Amino acid sequence: MAQLDSLGKVLSADILIVGGGISGLTAAITAKETDPSLDVLLVDKAVASKGYAGMAGRTAGLLSFVTGEDDPEDFVTYNLKEIGCYLNDQVLLRDMAHCSRRITEQLATWGVEILHNEKGKIDYAKWPFPWGTAAIDPDMCLNMSDHAKKLGVRFMDHIAVVDLLKQGERVIGAVGFEVQNGEFHIFKCSTVILANGSQNYDITLLWCGTGNGLATAWRAGAEMRNAEFGCMCDFARVDPKGWLYYGVHGGAHIAHDHLQNAKGENVSEKYRPGLHSSMDPVAANAWLQEFKLGNAPISVDASIFSHPAFFKFHPKALDQMHREAVKANFPMGQPYQVVPGFIGELGCVRVNHQMATTVPGLFAVGNVAGSGSARGGAVPTPPAKIHGTGILNALFMGSKGGPAAALHAKTVKSFGPGADLDPAQVQALKTRILAPMERQGSLTAHELIH
Ligand SMILES: Cc1cc2nc3c(=O)[nH]c(=O)nc-3n(C[C@H](O)[C@H](O)[C@H](O)COP(=O)(O)OP(=O)(O)OC[C@H]3O[C@@H](n4cnc5c(N)ncnc54)[C@H](O)[C@@H]3O)c2cc1C
């Protein structure tokens, strides 16, 4: 151990969770619920202990689920036929359809506020998701991290995990560094849950996943699945100066169902009536056909923002959206021009129904394994791209992976103290990981990133 100590700070836990967004927090809570005696350590390169981590930290708004008035089988059929091109893992898809309501209702017990109606039931709209869309507190990560702490989950902020330590095929730990002072960290644990998000193209602030988790899993020998579906077409808003905006500020989320041409005709109704998943390529084709007919520019009829369902948003979320819209010089309620654009989101770590990867001891939940789970079929992560299913997906995968990882950790623990870490393996990884810090001359970090 003396040798290990000289290489960095050595810590141990039964379960190490990498990433404290919604999926990591869900896995932490459900692992502890499964076996409170397990030592669960959650590390994040941001500040997960205070809810400032992940995509949903201060951005969560819509949570979609299959309500009591819906048939879960309709949801399964829709996903198979309209979105996943029949490449879905139907068992997992059906599982999510049937338990999404329970997952949503359970959130209240974790301190997460969801808008309720006067009868005390979760209030939901049948828009923009044809099943149910509820309005959720933007502080949900903060509330969940508070709840996790009460259950005894330990948090370490500002820790970036880079690689896994293995003995043979099995994971026995991980290494990384403190992002502020560079201190090297060595974790000894029988079970690791990767919950560290997707890789994407810096679509907006917060939508800028670097794909760390994918690289970590890849280097550890984990199989990947559905990486070929990492890209998709979405709409971007064009501002008067010709700048393009994607994602929230682009208003692209609603563009697909509310396109109108220069004559004021409803293009969406003409080519694809009804509500659809956000990334339906038919909408891009509708844009192209109208362009060819000379009916450009194509814009979005933003009167949808006065749709009564819109005002069912959580008041805090609505207030935040209005403030963001003003900041982006994009007053809500006005039509805006859109063009199709190419974006993508990759989360291809292959997992089974328990969210176990192909490497023993390694689990993966949320966006890092969204398409690798195959639940959504031929789609990028988080599967299906129906609004509000990003959060549902993170909750669903986290609540499958947490208990499964707990059982794994408990079983390994029952065999004894676990494998000793190999200082030579740690030294080799440390040298490789820190090598860029030693480089002289040539590119600066900013040039490289650019
Ligand atoms: C602006 C915005 C608005 C959104 N609105 C909605 C919505 O209304 N409804 C909806 O359903 N979905 C929405 N989404 C999508 C949804 O928030 C995500 O799909 C979901 O939160 C993903 O959760 P996750 O835990 O899988 O990953 P993430 O939230 O990406 O969390 C990954 C975590 O891992 C950490 N991490 C990464 N690498 C490392 C490393 N090497 N070491 C340590 N830590 C690491 C990151 O810091 C991060 O905290 C929105 C996303 C954005 C960006």
The ligand as an ORCA input file, in Angstrom:
! r2SCAN-3c Opt
* xyz 0 1
  C     -30.532     22.633    -21.393
  C     -31.139     21.266    -21.271
  C     -32.498     21.109    -21.046
  C     -33.049     19.843    -20.922
  N     -34.384     19.726    -20.652
  C     -34.923     18.503    -20.506
  C     -36.297     18.358    -20.157
  O     -37.014     19.323    -19.952
  N     -36.787     17.090    -20.054
  C     -36.004     15.965    -20.261
  O     -36.484     14.846    -20.132
  N     -34.696     16.082    -20.561
  C     -34.153     17.325    -20.682
  N     -32.818     17.429    -20.985
  C     -32.029     16.181    -21.109
  C     -31.800     15.552    -19.724
  O     -31.499     16.587    -18.813
  C     -30.661     14.542    -19.819
  O     -30.978     13.554    -20.772
  C     -30.396     13.835    -18.463
  O     -30.353     14.764    -17.418
  C     -29.087     13.061    -18.554
  O     -28.725     12.611    -17.285
  P     -27.415     11.727    -17.049
  O     -27.308     11.544    -15.585
  O     -27.464     10.508    -17.893
  O     -26.192     12.551    -17.618
  P     -25.663     14.030    -17.290
  O     -26.745     14.882    -16.773
  O     -24.920     14.473    -18.492
  O     -24.641     13.812    -16.067
  C     -23.348     13.361    -16.260
  C     -22.487     13.823    -15.084
  O     -21.224     13.191    -15.172
  C     -20.202     14.118    -14.839
  N     -18.975     13.657    -15.473
  C     -18.720     13.539    -16.788
  N     -17.519     12.997    -16.982
  C     -16.996     12.758    -15.763
  C     -15.770     12.196    -15.319
  N     -14.861     11.762    -16.174
  N     -15.544     12.103    -13.992
  C     -16.467     12.566    -13.111
  N     -17.653     13.092    -13.482
  C     -17.918     13.180    -14.792
  C     -20.706     15.445    -15.363
  O     -20.089     16.540    -14.671
  C     -22.211     15.316    -15.065
  O     -22.539     15.837    -13.812
  C     -32.235     18.697    -21.077
  C     -30.853     18.847    -21.286
  C     -30.304     20.118    -21.365
  C     -28.825     20.254    -21.570
*
